Amino acid sequence: MAMAQTTAPATGDAPPAPPAPEKDGRTSERSLVLRLLARPEVGVLLGAAAVFVFFFATAPAVRQADSMATILYQSSTIGIMALPVALLMIGGEFDLSAGVAVVGSALAASMLSYQLTQNVWVGVVFALAVSLAIGAFNGFMVVRTGLPSFLVTLGTFLILQGVNLAVTKLITGNVATDNISDMDGFDQAKSVFASSFDLGGVEVKITVVWWLAFAALATWVLLRTKFGNWTFAVGGSKESARAVGVPVDFTKIALFMAVGFGAWFVGMHQLFSFNTVQSGEGVGQELIYIAAAVIGGCLLTGGYGSAVGPVFGAFMFGMVQQGIVYAGWNPDWFKAFLGVMLLGATLVNLWVRRTATRR
């Protein structure tokens, strides 16, 4: 007698899939908007767009191509220095001597070339060595003494301010250097540091190209190299970074030397743009560079920021500086406008970061 079949016939349906594990707050993925808001340059990008739209609407001259070329030029002279200053701030330090270091570099190149009747490239190389030495000195003093970079670079600022004026008067008998436009090598150096080129009928300064190239290089260094990881690490916590093998002293000194390189490049641009240098200039520019980096999303406490943010920060400065002129307003309000812009951008950056980190 055959046994009765007790199992259910196959229906061809797959067995039900097990329920997906519930994601808690630690495993949930952030939305695309929150990931974008977490980028340090997003806040300044919004601010730069707002400033551009404002002056585009209120100053008709801004809509012209040659006016925009002038704005980009003003931005580039700030932005080239704001980039290494931003990297230094990400590394947890900042440099108050950056403004007078620019002038000191130009003075060194001009006076050496003129007084020794040398090719101007000799002065350019000498100025580079001087600028890198100043950066190395600042970095060495910070890492060896443990003093805050505020105090060290404030001392360097005062030293350079006095040396720039005193040495220039001693050598030239004046507060400005002699004109070097008729010296050997001047035209070649000018083509590198202060030339212009035609772009669709608009004259564009070469510093705009250098500014964008340096920004691309700084972005690559921060995001794709070991040194970039070291920079974020020493800015976040130098003791923790040292514990995992990061060369903290080397990284900080290299970042200060990068500021020296930026000061040299901008100093050469000023020298070959105007053929002479006033020894008392540069005071106060260091605050502009730091402000552009802060507006660009860099924290004064270190460990956070980008190289793209200071590009937009410098653009905002250039837009305001020239936009006020194009709008026909009293330029005496320029610094007040910059102060409002700095506070506004800082608040926007704070809101962006809090929004990005809020669950």
PyMOL commands that set and color helices and strands:
alter all, ss='L'
color gray80, all
select helices_A, chain A and resi 32-37+42-58+60-63+65-90+98-115+120-145+149-172+186-193+206-224+226-236+238-243+248-274+285-295+308-326+331-357
alter helices_A, ss='H'
color red, helices_A
select strands_A, chain A and resi 196-199+202-205
alter strands_A, ss='S'
color yellow, strands_A
deselect
rebuild
show_as cartoon
